[in-house]
């Protein structure tokens, strides 16, 4: 997982890197949950399929992270592993390993409310791929 927390007023802004688009999206999803809870405390329980679409890579990133965030906010599930099985500029298929939130074992580091389009960026760099994402807390 490769991400950097950047300064941003009243929100969390992260820069995520990856060697290719699959690695980038995997790192972004893991970074999102690393900001919520210590991943070492998550017990893997179940694997689920995730299919997401978007108009372009930036839209795909926002939609993907929103779906992952819903696992937490809507179902109280935490992510322990992500396997991006297929990805294009507008579609993503993944297998997500989730675990149940257990009060007392899981300390919430950041209460993330939403993934925003504000300053969203997904681009190829000389070193691989990079995304900039702002999270509403």
KANORCOR-V458910 format. One record per residue. N is the residue number from 0. RES is the residue in three letters. PHI is phi in whole degrees, -180 to 180 (999 if undefined). PSI is psi as a letter, one per 30 degrees, with the letter a starting at -180 (none if undefined). Layout:
n = (N | N)
res = (RES | RES)
phi = (PHI | PHI)
psi = (PSI | PSI)
//
This chain:
n = (0 | 1 | 2 | 3 | 4 | 5 | 6 | 7 | 8 | 9 | 10 | 11 | 12 | 13 | 14 | 15 | 16 | 17 | 18 | 19 | 20 | 21 | 22 | 23 | 24 | 25 | 26 | 27 | 28 | 29 | 30 | 31 | 32 | 33 | 34 | 35 | 36 | 37 | 38 | 39 | 40 | 41 | 42 | 43 | 44 | 45 | 46 | 47 | 48 | 49 | 50 | 51 | 52 | 53 | 54 | 55 | 56 | 57 | 58 | 59 | 60 | 61 | 62 | 63 | 64 | 65 | 66 | 67 | 68 | 69 | 70 | 71 | 72 | 73 | 74 | 75 | 76 | 77 | 78 | 79 | 80 | 81 | 82 | 83 | 84 | 85 | 86 | 87 | 88 | 89 | 90 | 91 | 92 | 93 | 94 | 95 | 96 | 97 | 98 | 99 | 100 | 101 | 102 | 103 | 104 | 105 | 106 | 107 | 108 | 109 | 110 | 111 | 112 | 113 | 114 | 115 | 116 | 117 | 118 | 119 | 120 | 121 | 122 | 123 | 124 | 125 | 126 | 127 | 128 | 129 | 130 | 131 | 132 | 133 | 134 | 135 | 136)
res = (UNK | UNK | UNK | UNK | UNK | UNK | UNK | UNK | UNK | UNK | UNK | UNK | UNK | UNK | UNK | UNK | UNK | UNK | UNK | UNK | UNK | UNK | UNK | UNK | UNK | UNK | UNK | UNK | UNK | UNK | UNK | UNK | UNK | UNK | UNK | UNK | UNK | UNK | UNK | UNK | UNK | UNK | UNK | UNK | UNK | UNK | UNK | UNK | UNK | UNK | UNK | UNK | UNK | UNK | UNK | UNK | UNK | UNK | UNK | UNK | UNK | UNK | UNK | UNK | UNK | UNK | UNK | UNK | UNK | UNK | UNK | UNK | UNK | UNK | UNK | UNK | UNK | UNK | UNK | UNK | UNK | UNK | UNK | UNK | UNK | UNK | UNK | UNK | UNK | UNK | UNK | UNK | UNK | UNK | UNK | UNK | UNK | UNK | UNK | UNK | UNK | UNK | UNK | UNK | UNK | UNK | UNK | UNK | UNK | UNK | UNK | UNK | UNK | UNK | UNK | UNK | UNK | UNK | UNK | UNK | UNK | UNK | UNK | UNK | UNK | UNK | UNK | UNK | UNK | UNK | UNK | UNK | UNK | UNK | UNK | UNK | UNK)
phi = (999 | -127 | -149 | -128 | -83 | -111 | -68 | -159 | -63 | 65 | -135 | -107 | -119 | -126 | -110 | -114 | -124 | -160 | -74 | -151 | -58 | -63 | -65 | -61 | -68 | -61 | -62 | -64 | -65 | -67 | -63 | -55 | -78 | -64 | -74 | -86 | -152 | -62 | -63 | -68 | -94 | -88 | -96 | -63 | -127 | -153 | -110 | -126 | -92 | -133 | -126 | -135 | -126 | -161 | -72 | -158 | -58 | -67 | -64 | -61 | -62 | -62 | -63 | -62 | -66 | -65 | -64 | -64 | -62 | -62 | -56 | -80 | -72 | -98 | -127 | 54 | -110 | -113 | -98 | -112 | -155 | -132 | -124 | -77 | -90 | -155 | -147 | -132 | -66 | -130 | -143 | -143 | -124 | -144 | -110 | -116 | -96 | -120 | -137 | -80 | -72 | -124 | -57 | 94 | -92 | -106 | -97 | -78 | -83 | -138 | -93 | -87 | -91 | -161 | -100 | -109 | -87 | -61 | 59 | -66 | -152 | -132 | -150 | -84 | -124 | -60 | -91 | 151 | -133 | -144 | -134 | -116 | -136 | -108 | -111 | -83 | -114)
psi = (k | j | l | k | k | l | k | k | k | g | l | k | k | k | k | k | l | l | f | l | e | e | e | e | e | e | e | e | e | e | e | e | f | e | f | e | l | j | f | f | f | k | j | k | e | k | k | l | k | k | k | k | l | l | f | l | e | e | e | e | e | e | e | e | e | e | e | e | e | e | e | e | e | f | f | h | k | l | k | f | k | k | j | j | e | k | k | a | f | g | k | k | k | l | k | k | k | l | l | k | k | j | k | e | e | j | k | j | e | k | j | k | e | l | k | l | f | k | g | k | k | k | l | k | l | f | f | c | l | k | k | k | k | k | k | k | none)
//
